[in-house]
């Protein structure tokens, strides 16, 4: 229990800080670096491959067949996209730790970054934030038209201003030591597979 005198002293200090702050100033603009690759799709694929991620550029008409062929031992397949049913949905989890049972999770990203091979995921796409760290394998659907050149462009995505949770995922988990050696996977997803997939029309569903 907080001593009332301690609480009063704390409030005096906080009120003094609030009352002596400088006037608010707008954030400085971030310059745009226009070293845009000639082909954003090729640059994205090369960057993600460098981080041991996999890009599937060909159309995947049947997600269920693709997932079962790529991950034949997977039993718990979580889907947060309307294109694929899976065996479970994020809404089924009562606790964030429940995501640890996921073998494969299928998500859609609203943006890719050519410079780094990253995909943007927020609480909207994940629904349960721990999925990004606890799922063993992650499959991300990405419209190639939503690839931006670099990180400066990426941070202009509205998710970074409006969502409580965002991350840029670049390949499966990895760990680097001072010798410059990176080991995949480490303490997270074992694999990251990005499938180029335009956003479907309403009502399209398979699996």
N, C-alpha and C positions, 0 to 999 in steps of 0.2 A: 504494500500500500504506500502511495506517495504521501509524504508528509505535507500537510497544507501549506506550511511556510516555504517548503522547497518548491511547490507548485506555483506559489505566488511570486517567488523570486524568478523562477523560470519565465513566467508570463511577463514580468517587467522587462527582462532581457529581450525576449522575442518582440514585445511591443516596441522597444527602443530600436531594434534592428529594422522592423517594418517601417517605422516612422522616419528613418534616416537613410533610406535607400535612394540612390540616384534616380532620376527620371528614366522611365522605360525608353529604350531605343530599339528601332527595328533591327532585325538580324541583317548583317551585311550580305549582299547578293553573292551567290557562288558562281564563279565564272564558268562558262561552258568551254570545254576543251574539245576542239573539233577535229581531233585525229581519228575520225570515224573510219572504221575498216571498210574496204570496198564492198564486202559482202558480210552482213551481220550474222547470217546463218552459219557460214563457214567459220567465222571467227568464234562464234559461240561453241560450235562443235569442237574446234581445236582446243579452246580454253578448258572445256569440261573434260575432254579426254586427258589433258595434262594433269587433271586432278583425279584421274581414274574413274570418272563418271562415264556413262554410256548414253549415246544419243541414237534414237531410232528415227531416221528421217523418212522411211517408207510408211505409207498409210497402214494402220492397224485396224482392220474392219471389225475384228472380234477381240475385244479386250480380255474376255474370259479365257479364250484359247491361248492368247499371248501370255497371260500371267501364269497359267498352269504349265505351259511349255517352258517358260523361263525359270519358274520356281516350282519344280515338280514336287518338292517335299513340303511345300507350304500348306498349312491346315487353316490358320486364322488369317483371312484376307479382309482387311478393313477398307471400305470404300467411302470416300466423302464426295464422290462425283455422281451425277445422275446417269452417266454413260455406262456404269458398271455397278452391279448389285453387291458382289462380294459375299462374304459370310457374316459380316458384322459391320456396324456403323458406329462412328464416334459417339452418337447419342446414347449408345448402349452402355457406355462406361459411367459408373457411379463415382469413381475416384480417378484422379490423374494417373496413379500408379497402374491402373488397369491396362494402360496402353502397352505394358511390357509383354502382354500375351500375343501381340501382333507379329505375325510372320512377314506379311507384305501389306503396305498401305498404298492405296491409289489416291492421288490428289491432283488438283489442277492448280497451276501457278498463273497469276495474272501478268507476270513479267519475267523475262530472262535478260541477262546482262552479257553482251558479247565479250567485253574486256576480261571478265573473270570466269565465265561459264556458270554464273550463279542463277538460281531461281528464287523468286520472292515467295515467301509463305507467311501468312498472317493468321491470327486467330479465326478469321473467316474461313480460310481454306483448311486449316488443321482441325478446327472445332474443339479439339483437345490438344493443347499446346505441347504436351509431352510426347505426342506421337512423333514429332520430328527427331527426338532423341532416343525413344525406346523401341520404335519399330525396327525390325531387323533389316528389312529391305524396303526401299521407297521407290515408287513409280510415279513420276510427275508428268501430267499432260500439259503441254505448252503450245500455244498458238505461235508459230514462228514470226508472225507479224507483230507480236508483242515483245520482240527483242529490242533493247535499247543499246546504244554504243558502249557506255561506260558507267562507272559508279556515280559520277556526278549527275548523269541523267536519271539513274535509278532512284536516287534520293528525292527526286521530284514526284515520284509516284504518290498519289494521295494517301495510300495506306500509312506512310510514314508520319503523316500529320493527323490522321483520324483514328488509327487503330491502336489499341493498348499493347499489342504484341506483334512484332514483325521480325523476320530474320531473312537473310540472304544465305541460302544453302549452296555450297560449292562442292559438289562431289560427295562421296561417302565420308564418314568420319576418318580423321587421320591424326597422327601425332608425330611431331618433328623434334629431333634432338639437336644439340649444339653442333653435331657433326654434319648437319644438313641432310640427314636421312629422314624421309617421311614414310611412316608405316600406315598402311590401310588394311583393314579398318582399325579403329581405336575404341573410343568409348561412345559409340553411337551406331548409326545405320551402317550395315556392312556393304550395301551397294546402293547407288543412286542411278536410276534409269529414267531418262527424259524421252518422252515420245512426242514428236511434233504432231499436234492435233488441233485443228481449228475448233473454236468454240461451237458446239452443235446448236441446232435450233431447239426450241422448247419441245419436250415430249420425246426426244430421242433417248432410248435406253436399251441396254443389252445386258446379257449375262443373267 
